Amino acid sequence: MSVSSTLKKISLGWIDYRKHCEAKNVKGHDIHKVKQDHEIHKIVTNDWQEDVSSKINLNKYKVESSVGKGNLVAGPWLVVMDQSITEAPTEGYYVVYLFSRSASKLYLSIGIGGTQFQDIYGVTQEAVDKMELFANDFNKTFNKYKPHSSSAKVELLEDHLDFEKPLTGSSRNLNLLFEKGTIFAKEYDLKNLSDAELDDDLIKYINVYNNIANDPKSENFDIAAESLMDDEISKDKSNKDKIEFDYDVKNSSQKKKFKNR
């Protein structure tokens, strides 16, 4: 199956799959639980991953696609990770395809792992704000590598749509992190996808990824969320001014490394 055909099938079948995964938790709240007895589960976790894996060097890169583990994700995703930088989409940075909640929108970008910000700052607006600060700095630092085709504003939550209730809680927070943590994003017209364009863009974004990784300034981004916390502490010491933290720092002992050199 071609990549364009795979992506179109995911887009067309995602809402039906979300409805198929509707469930209740122990408190009777509406949730979505991952179910494997649906064509979309196989297409996302197997076909899509195989399609992309066939086009890259698997000795260097690791490909992972997902609909979620346990709970269903808002939109399916696929990441291409340089294994010298990260082997988990929860940390580091990578090339990523992101579908919106309705799967009516698809983006390709350089993405920053969002979970590492929740690990440090919790499921809070503070985590989203820190991601935005980090992503802006990342963007400015490596803007010279930005592909000419990238200009899209990423919209994953799609609150204006009424096919289901808007996301809340930790799922909403994580998707806000995904939105803020996408760099150099390109949006596709899902009705007019071509394999030639997709193949060309994948190579282009992997080259951007490599350029960033090989840039000496990338050393400054070895630690994501915790580097921001450490920077605040350093400023506090140098200025001898007390910083007022209005949030709880969680799991501060957990270092999230961008590179394993």
C-alpha positions as CSV (number, residue, x, y, z in Angstrom):
1,M,0.0,0.0,0.0
2,S,1.3,3.5,-0.8
3,V,1.8,6.0,1.9
4,S,-0.8,8.4,0.4
5,S,-3.4,5.6,0.3
6,T,-2.6,4.7,3.9
7,L,-3.0,8.2,5.1
8,K,-6.3,8.7,3.3
9,K,-7.7,5.5,4.9
10,I,-6.7,6.7,8.3
11,S,-8.3,10.1,7.8
12,L,-11.5,8.6,6.5
13,G,-11.8,5.9,9.2
14,W,-10.6,7.7,12.3
15,I,-13.9,9.1,13.6
16,D,-15.5,5.7,13.1
17,Y,-12.7,4.1,15.1
18,R,-13.0,6.7,17.9
19,K,-16.7,5.8,18.2
20,H,-15.8,2.1,18.2
21,C,-13.5,2.8,21.1
22,E,-16.0,4.7,23.3
23,A,-16.2,3.3,26.8
24,K,-16.9,4.2,30.5
25,N,-14.3,4.3,33.2
26,V,-14.9,3.0,36.8
27,K,-16.4,6.3,37.7
28,G,-18.8,6.2,34.8
29,H,-17.0,9.0,32.8
30,D,-16.9,8.8,29.0
31,I,-13.5,7.7,27.8
32,H,-11.9,6.0,24.7
33,K,-10.1,2.7,25.1
34,V,-7.8,1.3,22.5
35,K,-9.4,-1.6,20.7
36,Q,-7.5,-3.8,18.2
37,D,-10.5,-5.3,16.5
38,H,-10.8,-2.5,13.9
39,E,-9.1,-2.0,10.5
40,I,-7.8,1.5,11.6
41,H,-5.8,0.0,14.4
42,K,-3.9,-2.2,12.0
43,I,-3.4,0.5,9.4
44,V,-1.9,3.0,11.9
45,T,0.2,0.6,14.0
46,N,1.3,-1.7,11.2
47,D,0.8,-0.5,7.6
48,W,1.8,3.2,8.2
49,Q,4.8,2.2,10.1
50,E,5.9,-0.3,7.5
51,D,5.3,2.2,4.6
52,V,7.6,4.8,6.2
53,S,10.2,2.3,7.5
54,S,10.7,1.1,3.9
55,K,12.0,4.5,2.9
56,I,14.6,5.2,5.6
57,N,17.8,3.7,7.1
58,L,16.6,1.6,10.1
59,N,20.2,1.2,11.3
60,K,20.1,4.9,12.2
61,Y,16.4,5.7,12.7
62,K,13.6,4.1,14.6
63,V,10.0,4.5,13.4
64,E,7.0,4.3,15.8
65,S,3.3,4.9,15.1
66,S,0.5,4.8,17.6
67,V,-3.2,5.1,18.4
68,G,-2.3,5.1,22.1
69,K,-1.6,2.6,24.9
70,G,-4.7,1.8,27.0
71,N,-6.4,5.1,26.3
72,L,-6.9,6.3,22.7
73,V,-4.9,9.2,21.6
74,A,-6.7,12.3,20.2
75,G,-5.1,11.8,16.8
76,P,-2.8,9.1,15.4
77,W,0.8,9.9,15.0
78,L,4.1,8.6,13.6
79,V,7.6,9.5,14.6
80,V,11.0,9.0,13.0
81,M,13.7,9.1,15.7
82,D,17.5,9.3,15.3
83,Q,18.5,6.7,17.9
84,S,21.5,8.7,18.9
85,I,19.1,11.5,20.0
86,T,16.1,9.6,21.4
87,E,14.4,6.2,21.3
88,A,11.1,7.4,22.8
89,P,8.6,9.9,21.5
90,T,8.1,11.2,25.1
91,E,11.4,13.0,25.0
92,G,14.0,14.5,22.7
93,Y,13.1,15.7,19.2
94,Y,12.3,13.9,16.0
95,V,10.4,14.0,12.7
96,V,6.7,13.6,13.4
97,Y,3.4,13.2,11.5
98,L,0.4,14.4,13.5
99,F,-3.2,14.0,12.7
100,S,-5.8,16.3,14.3
101,R,-8.5,14.9,16.6
102,S,-10.9,14.4,13.6
103,A,-8.0,13.3,11.4
104,S,-9.2,15.9,8.9
105,K,-5.8,17.6,9.2
106,L,-2.3,16.1,8.8
107,Y,1.0,17.8,9.7
108,L,4.6,17.0,9.2
109,S,7.1,18.7,11.4
110,I,10.1,18.6,13.8
111,G,8.5,17.7,17.1
112,I,9.6,18.0,20.7
113,G,8.5,15.3,23.2
114,G,5.7,16.7,25.3
115,T,5.6,14.2,28.2
116,Q,8.9,15.4,29.5
117,F,7.3,18.8,30.3
118,Q,4.4,17.1,32.2
119,D,7.0,15.1,34.1
120,I,8.6,18.3,35.5
121,Y,5.7,20.7,35.7
122,G,2.7,18.4,36.0
123,V,-0.5,18.5,33.9
124,T,-0.6,22.3,34.1
125,Q,-0.7,25.4,32.0
126,E,2.8,26.0,33.3
127,A,4.0,22.9,31.3
128,V,2.4,24.3,28.1
129,D,4.0,27.7,28.7
130,K,7.4,26.2,29.3
131,M,7.1,24.1,26.1
132,E,6.2,27.2,24.2
133,L,9.3,29.1,25.5
134,F,11.5,26.2,24.7
135,A,10.0,25.7,21.2
136,N,10.4,29.4,20.4
137,D,14.0,29.3,21.4
138,F,14.5,26.1,19.4
139,N,12.8,27.6,16.4
140,K,14.9,30.8,16.4
141,T,18.2,28.9,17.0
142,F,17.6,26.6,14.0
143,N,15.5,28.7,11.7
144,K,18.1,28.7,9.0
145,Y,17.3,25.0,8.4
146,K,13.5,25.7,8.0
147,P,12.0,24.1,4.9
148,H,10.5,26.6,2.5
149,S,7.2,24.7,2.5
150,S,6.6,25.0,6.2
151,S,4.2,27.7,7.4
152,A,1.3,26.0,9.0
153,K,-0.2,26.8,12.3
154,V,-0.9,23.4,14.0
155,E,-4.4,22.8,15.2
156,L,-5.0,19.4,16.8
157,L,-7.8,20.0,19.3
158,E,-10.5,21.2,16.9
159,D,-12.8,22.5,19.6
160,H,-15.1,24.0,17.0
161,L,-16.1,20.5,15.7
162,D,-19.1,18.7,17.3
163,F,-18.4,15.1,16.4
164,E,-17.7,14.5,20.1
165,K,-17.1,16.6,23.3
166,P,-13.9,18.7,23.4
167,L,-10.9,17.1,25.1
168,T,-10.3,17.8,28.8
169,G,-7.8,17.1,31.5
170,S,-4.5,15.4,30.8
171,S,-5.3,14.5,27.2
172,R,-6.1,18.1,26.4
173,N,-2.9,19.3,28.2
174,L,-0.8,16.8,26.2
175,N,-2.2,17.8,22.9
176,L,-1.6,21.5,23.7
177,L,2.0,20.5,24.3
178,F,2.1,18.7,20.9
179,E,0.7,21.9,19.3
180,K,3.3,24.2,21.0
181,G,6.1,21.7,20.4
182,T,5.9,21.4,16.6
183,I,8.6,23.2,14.7
184,F,8.6,24.0,10.9
185,A,5.2,22.4,10.4
186,K,3.7,21.6,7.0
187,E,0.0,20.9,6.6
188,Y,-1.2,18.5,3.8
189,D,-4.3,18.6,1.7
190,L,-5.6,15.1,2.4
191,K,-7.8,15.0,-0.6
192,N,-4.8,15.7,-2.9
193,L,-1.9,13.7,-1.5
194,S,0.8,12.4,-3.7
195,D,3.4,9.8,-2.9
196,A,6.1,11.9,-4.7
197,E,5.4,14.9,-2.5
198,L,5.3,12.8,0.7
199,D,8.6,11.0,-0.2
200,D,10.3,14.3,-1.0
201,D,9.1,15.9,2.2
202,L,10.2,13.0,4.3
203,I,13.7,13.2,2.9
204,K,13.6,17.0,3.3
205,Y,12.6,16.9,7.0
206,I,15.1,14.1,7.8
207,N,17.8,16.3,6.3
208,V,16.6,19.2,8.5
209,Y,16.6,16.9,11.5
210,N,20.2,15.9,10.7
211,N,21.3,19.5,10.3
212,I,19.9,20.4,13.7
213,A,21.5,17.4,15.3
214,N,24.9,18.2,13.8
215,D,24.7,21.9,14.6
216,P,27.1,22.7,17.6
217,K,24.2,24.8,19.1
218,S,22.2,21.6,19.5
219,E,24.3,20.9,22.6
220,N,22.4,23.7,24.3
221,F,19.2,21.7,23.9
222,D,20.4,18.4,25.5
223,I,17.9,18.8,28.3
224,A,14.4,20.1,27.6
225,A,12.0,20.8,30.4
226,E,14.5,20.6,33.2
227,S,16.9,23.0,31.5
228,L,14.3,25.7,31.8
229,M,13.9,25.0,35.5
230,D,17.7,25.0,36.0
231,D,17.9,28.3,34.1
232,E,15.4,29.9,36.4
233,I,17.4,28.7,39.4
234,S,20.7,30.1,37.9
235,K,19.1,33.5,37.3
236,D,17.8,33.5,40.9
237,K,21.3,32.9,42.2
238,S,23.0,35.5,40.0
239,N,20.4,38.2,40.6
240,K,19.9,37.3,44.2
241,D,16.2,37.9,43.6
242,K,13.7,35.3,44.9
243,I,11.7,33.7,42.1
244,E,8.1,33.1,43.0
245,F,7.0,29.7,41.7
246,D,3.2,29.4,41.6
247,Y,3.3,25.8,40.5
248,D,4.5,22.4,41.8
249,V,7.6,20.9,40.3
250,K,7.1,17.2,40.0
251,N,9.6,14.4,39.6
252,S,12.5,16.9,39.4
253,S,15.0,14.0,39.7
254,Q,14.0,12.6,36.4
255,K,16.4,14.0,33.8
256,K,15.2,14.0,30.2
257,K,18.2,13.9,27.9
258,F,17.9,15.1,24.3
259,K,21.1,13.3,23.2
260,N,22.9,10.2,24.4
261,R,26.4,10.9,23.2
